[in-house]
Amino acid sequence: MTFERHPVTVWKKSSFSGEGGNNCIQLATTPAGVAIRESTDPGAIVTTTPVRLRAFLDAVKTGALDAPRQA
């Protein structure tokens, strides 16, 4: 993943975010792949490829990135 500042024309947010606030992650497609930003800091954009984004989302969903539980 890289951190870049560049314009993207169409940002999409989750329907779970609701209409009321700036508390969501937004995604957009770019010529380089996928751009991701936090609505509270829209100037900071992370870019990645669709394959790497899928791998990250799969790891989140399966708990592979969870911290070990303390005994």
N, C-alpha and C positions, 0 to 999 in steps of 0.2 A: 504494500500500500504506500501511496505517496501523499504528501500534504501539499496542496496547491491552492492558489487563489485565481479563479478564472470564472467568467460568466457562463451560466447554463440557463437555457431559456425555459425549460419546463421541469419544475420540481413536483414530485408526488409525495404525499404523506399518507400514513396509514389511516384507514377509516376509523380506527380505534382512538385516534388522537382527539376527536371531537372538533367542534367549530370554535371553541372559546379561547384557546390560548396558544402560546408559543412554547409548547413542551412536547416536541416530537422530533423524530428523525425523518429527514426527507431524502429521497433518492431521485436521481436523474440519469439518463443515459447521455454519454458523451462520445465523441469519436474515439477516445482512448478506452472506453469501457463504461464503468459505473461511478458516479459521483455521489457522495454521502455527506450530509451536513446536519448539524444540530440547529433547530430553529432559533435557539437563544443566541447563537453565534453564527449567523448565516455566511459570514465571510470566510470562515475556516472550512475548507472542503477537503475530504479525503477521497482519493480515487483508487479504484482497484479494477480487476477484471471480473466478468461474470462468474468464471470458474472459481476464483479465489473467494468471492463473496458467498457463493453457494457452499464452499467448504467451511467457511466461517459460520454461516447460519446452521449448517448441519451439526457442527461442533457445539454450538450454543444449545440447540434443541436436544442433543443427546447428553448434555451435561459434561462433555469432555473438558470444558474450560472452568468447571466449578472448582473452587478451592477445596482442598482436603478438609474433611470435618475434624474438628478437635475432639479428642477423647475425653 
